[in-house]
Amino acid sequence: MELQDIPTETDVLVIGGGPGGYVAAIRAAQRGLDVTLVERDAVGGTCLNYGCIPSKALITATGIARDAGDAETMGVRADPEIDVEQMVSWKDGVVDRLTGGVEALCETNGVTVVDGLANFVDTHEVSIRGPDGDETKLTFSDCIIATGSRPIEIPGFDFDDFPVLGSRDALSLSSIPESIVICGAGYIGLELAGVFADLGTEVTIVEMLDEALPGYPSDLTDPVTDSLEERGVTFQFGEAATEWWPTKDRMQVETETAEGETSRYLTDRVLVAVGREPVTDTLGLDAIGLEPEENGFLETDDQCRTEADHIYAVGDVAGEPMLAHKASAEGITAAEVIAGEDVTYDPRMVPAVVFTDPEIATAGLTADEAAEAGYETTVGKFPLQSSGRALTTNQAEGFVELVADDASGQILGGRMVGPEASEVIAEIGLAVEQGLTLTDVASTIHSHPTLSESVMEAAEHALGQAVHTSNR
């Protein structure tokens, strides 16, 4: 909607149209509130436009090509040819369909969507600047801040410099670089490393720490790094990128260790994927008396309220974990509270997924975390080498693990590394959230042959009743 057409006041102002903001806006409108959503870039936010959806589209497309080329053991011989322009066009079509759907849902539910940048004037008013520089004022009763996060730049590696890519740029390339250096071995770096490796790019990952996917144990990450190395990816741990300069037709990237030793890498492009930071500097928070914490997040209570009672924060801007589904759940909470419901954001678990090959997924407590919380635990584990379905997909590397309270059998958490872990983890998440026991899961008949029955098998293993693997 054009600035001159928007109302001068609204019940609920939502700043940011990502998975936290647009979900909050729709839910608030469903509760009978007048809602205005201000988004300065694209409805759907980073997730739909420049992150979750486009990256998974490219991961799927390049994975199909790789699987086809690697299927000789299954009696399939193929030499796939990748049309990058067509692949990117298909990816863009997926994004357009989803963002168009979000815009339609906002309209159907009566949400006023404004293209602009909102800046607080005082505790109940913002100034909105449109793309053409025009400004207007809007007063509100309650506000939900959902401004999300952005990629962190490292000194000397400006995303505006041509050879340097952020994750957003990497997902929009229309040609394949012969080589790329990726700074950062977190989930974004590893997911995109897989895409580029499957496209035939020579990939080098530079990571200042001594391991990939910091925070994940090696039994989950080793299958991923092994897979990437088999596809030609090189890992350089203990190194941080410090400088780059152009050469005749490429670029040189210099790294340094903690001891001051330097290395240089000749490459076509460099991708910076060292993490993300919350976006609060565009809001004019001083006008409402809010100050981000040292890490940049806005502190909130269990109803997503900030220190200002009528101003809420959801999603990446409200703290870890920076995940789209966590943002949406918080957005629902904030909208319901504003509508007068006495609800809280207090999940037992927030699932996390890394869309590498194989995939990694976690939900709830690990065995170590459960022990730290005072539980005596029982652990059940089922190797995918014993899964008929995993073997028939030619992807049997990995396992499913369940952690339960020893006394009650209540499931506290679970982990998986393997094919479709992003889907299978939902059953474990449901079990944790609903307080189900090992017996509940083990006694539930699962379809065969499926990957999800590995959860049942892990529960049986924890109970000492395993049939398809050795009992503990």
N, C-alpha and C positions, 0 to 999 in steps of 0.2 A: 504494500500500500504506500502511496506517495505521502510525504510528510504533511502536505496541506490538507490531506483527507483524514488524518488520524484524529481521534477524539482528544480532548484536552485533559481528560482524567480517566482513570481505570481502577478497578478493584485490585487487580493483581498485575504487576509488571514483572515479566520474565526477561532477564538480560542474558542472551545466548540461546541459540536454537539447536544445540547438540542433543544427544540422547538423554541428558538430564533436563535441559530446558524445554524441549518441545513436548516431552512426556508430561512434565509438570504443568505446562500450559494447557494441554488437552484435558488432563485430569481436573484441573481447577475449573475449566469451562464446563466440564461434565457435571460439576457440583453447583452449577448455576451462577458462577462468578463471571464478571466481565474481565477479560484477560487480554493484555497486549504483550506480544512477544517481539523483542527487538533483536535482530541478528545482523551483524555487519558484513558477513561474508556469504555463507550459503546455509540454508535451512538443512538440518541434519548434522551440522557441525563437522568437526574433523573426522569422526567415525565414519559417517556415511560417505563423505566427499573425498577425504584424503588419507584415510587410515584403515579401519577395520574392513570395510567392504571392498574397496579397490585392491587392497593387499591380498585378501582371501580370494578374490577373483583371479588375480595373477598367479597365486600359489596353486590354485586348482588347475588353471590352464597349463602352466608349465609342468605341473606334476603329471598330468595326463600324457604329455609328450614324453616325459622321462619314463613313465611306467610302460608306455608302448615300446619304447626303445630297449627296455630292459626285460622284455617278456619272452625272451628266447627259451628260457627253461620251461615255460608254459606252452611251448610250441607255437608261439606267435613271433613272427619276424617282421619288424617294421623299422622304417627310418623316417621318423616324423620330420616334416619341414614346418618351421614356425614363421608365420607372417606377423611380425611384431605390430605393425600398424593396425592390422585387423584385430589382433588380440587386445590392444589398447582401446580400439573403437568398441569392441564388445564389452570390455570392462567399463568404459564410460557409459554405455547403454544401461548396464546394470545399475550404476550409480544414479543416472538420470531417472530411471524408473522408480527407485526407492525414494529419492529426494522429492520427486513429483508426488509420490504417494503421501509423504509426510505433509507437504504443502496442502494437498487435498484434504487430509484428515484435520489439519488445523482449520481450514475453511469450513468443513462440514460441522465441526464442533463449535464454531463461532469465535475462534481465536483471531484477533487482529494481528497480522504479521507485518512488521515494519522493517524495511531495509535501512539500517543505520547503526550508528555507534552511540550508546547511551552513556552519559556522564552525570554523576550526581551533582545537583545544585544544593539541595539540603535534604533533610531526612525523609521528605515526602515528595520530592520533585527531581526529575532528571531533564537534562537537555539532550536532545537527539539530533545528531548531525547526519544528514543523508549523504549519498554518494556524490552529489553535486555541490556539497558544501553548505547547503541550506540547513537551518536549525529551527527546531521548535521545542516547546516545553511540554512536559507531561507530568501530571500529579498522580500519585498512586497511594493506595492504602497499605498494601503489602508488596514486597518485592522479593523475587527469587533470583539470586546471582548464580548463573550457570555458564560462566565465561570460559571454562575449560582450561586447556593447557597448550603449549607450543613446544617445538623441538628446541633443545638447548644448543646454543652455538658454543664452539670452543674458540679461544683467542686465535686470531689469524685465519680462521676458516669461516668466512662470511658467506651465507647462503646466496647473496646477490652476486658473488663472483662465479663466472660461468662454469669452471670445472667442479665447483663444490656443490654437492647436492644435500638437501634435507630429505627426509622420508617422503614428503609431499612431491618433491621434484622427481625422486626415483620412481614413483608410481606413474609418472606421466611421460617417461622417455619414449620417443618414437623410433629410436634406433638402439642397437645393442652395443655397448662399449666392449672393446676387446679385453679390457682389464679394469678392475675397480678395487680401491682400497676402502674398506668399511671400518670406520672408527667406532668401536663399541660392540661387545659381544652379548648385549642384552637381547630381549625377545625381538625387538624391531630389527636389530642388526642380523640376527640369525635367520629370521623369516625372509628378509630380503636377500641375504646371502644365498639361500636356497633358490630363490627365483632367478637371480643372476647366474648362478652355477648351472641351472637347468637350461638357461638360454645360451650357454656356451661361453660365458664370460669367465676370465681368470680372476678369481676372488681371493683377496688377502684380508683377513680380519685382524685389526690391531686392537688389543684390549689392555688397558693399564693394570687390571687385576690379573690374578693368576689362574682364572677359570672363566668358562663361559656361563652365562645365566647365573650370575651371583645370587645367592639365596636359595638356589635349588641344589639338592644333593647330587652327588656324582652318579648314583645309580639311575637317576632320571636323565641327566644331561649327557652321559657317556654315549648312549645310543644315538643321540642327535649329533654330537660332534663327530662320531665315527661315520655317520651317514654323510655329513658334509665333507669330511676328508676324502671319503670314497668318491665323491663327485668333484674332487679337485680343489676344494677350499683349503687354504693355508691359514693356520692360526699363529699369531705372534703375540704371546701373552707377556705381561710385564712391561709393555711399551705404551707410551702416550704420544699421540700426534702433536707436534709442536710447531711445524712450519711447512709451507709448500711454496713452490715457485714453478713457473712455466718453463718448459724446455722447447725445443724447436717445434715439435708437434704433439707433445704430451705434457705431463706434469711430474714433478718430483715431490714426494711426501717424506718429510723427515720425522722420525720418532726418537724418543728418549726414554731410557729406563730410569728407575729410582736412583741408580748409581751414576747416572750421567752418561751412560753409553748411548751412542746414537746409531740409527740405521736409516737407510734411504730406500724408497720404493718408487720405481718408475711405473706410472699408471696413466690411464686415460681420464678417469674420474675418481673423485673421493666422495664417499657418503658419510656424513656425520650422523651417528645414531647413538648418542651417549646419554639419552634420557629426555625427559620433558619437564617443563616448569609451569606452574599455574599462572594464569593471566589475570592480574589484578590492577596493573599499572594504567589501564585505560579507563578505569571506573571513577576516578576522583573520590576515593574513599575518605579523604580528609574531611570532605563536606558532611559526612555522616558519622564521623568519629570512629571509624573502623581502621584498624591497622593489622596487616597480615602478620602471621608468626614469622620467626626467623627463616623458616624454610619456604615462605611465600604463601602458605595456605591460610584460609580464613577459618578460625576456630568456630566450631558449632557444637550444639548440644544434641541430645538423642532425638530431638524433633527437627533437626537441621537449622535451628535458629542460630544467628550470630549474636554478638553482644547487644545488638540493637534488636529488640523483641519483634519488630515487624519486618525485619530483613533476614532472609534465609540464604544459605549457600549449599549447593549440591554439586556432585561430580568432582572432576579433577581439582577444581579450585578449593574444594573442601577437604582435601587430604587423600592419602593413600587408602586403598589401592586405586590407581588411576585406571579404572575399567568402565566401559560403557554401561554394562548391566548394573554395576553399583550405582552409577549416576542416575539411571532410570529409577531404581528402587528408592533412592533418596528424593528424587523429584516427585514421586508419588507421595512419599511421606510428607514433604513440605506442602504440597497442594492440599492434602487431606487435613493437615493441621490448620492451614489458613481457612479451610471450609468449615472448621469447627469440630473436627473429629479428634478424639483423644488417642492418637496413635504415636508410636515411636519407631525409629529406625534402629532395630536391635537384632540383626540376623545372627544366627548361630554360625554361619559360614558365608563367605563370598567365593564362589569358584573362580579359578584362574586357569587360563589356557594359553599355551604357546603353540602356534600353528606351524611348527617345523615338521620335518619328516624324519622320524616319527613324531607325532604330536605328544605334548606333555599336558597333563591336566591334574589339578589338585582341588580338594574341597575339605574344609575343616582342619582338624589338628593332625599333625604328624605324630609319630610315636614319641619323638623327643619332646615336642610341644605338650603333648598330653602328660608326659611324665613331669615336666616342669610345672604343670597345672595341678599336680597332686594325684593323678590317676595311676592305678595299677592297670596295665594294658594287656590286651591280647591282640596279636597281629596275624592276619591271614593274607596269604599271597598266592596268586595264581599266575604262572608263566604262560605267555601267549604261545610258546612253543607247544603247549598242550591243548591249544584251542583249535578245534577243527575249522572254525570260520577264519581265524587269523591265517592258518596255513593255506586255505583256499584263496585268500587274497594275495598270497605271496609276500605277506608282511607280518612275520611272526616274531619280530624282535620286540621285547618289552614285557610288561607285567601289569597286573592290577593288584593293589594292596588295600586292605581295610584295617583300620585301627579302632578297637572297641574297648570300653570299660570292662575290665576283667570280672568285676562283681555282678554287674547288671547285664552285660552283653550289649549295652547301648553303643551304637556306632558313633564314633567321635570324628572320624575323618577318613579320607582315602586318597590314593594317588594312582595315576596310570601313565605309562609311557607306551605308545603304540598307535596303531591305526585307529582313527575315529575316536581318540580319547576325548575330544571336545564334545562328542555326543554322549559317550558312555558315562562321563562324569556327572551328568544330570541325575542319574539314578542314585549315585553316591551322595550328591548334594541333597536330594530329597530325603534320603535316609537320615542324614545328619540333622537337617532342619526339622524333621518331624519326630526325631527321637526314636527311630526304629532300631531294633536289635538285630544281632547276627542271625538269630532264629527267624525273625520276620523275613529277612532277605533270602536266607537259605531255603525256607519253606515255600517261597513264591516260585511257581513254575515259570521258567523263562523259555522263550522260543529257542529252538535248536535248528541249525547251527547259527549262532549270533555271537557278536563280540560282547554284548551286554550280559550274556550268561556267565562271562568271566567274573562278574561281580558276585553272582551266586556261588561260583566255585571258590572265590576268595573267602566268602562267608563260611562255607563248609570247611575250608581249610582251617580257619580260625577256631572253629568248633571241634576240630579233630575228626571231622567226618568226610574228608575229601575222598572223592572217588577217582578223579582224573589227574591227581598229582599226589605226591607223597605227603602224608600227614606230618604235622610239626611234632 
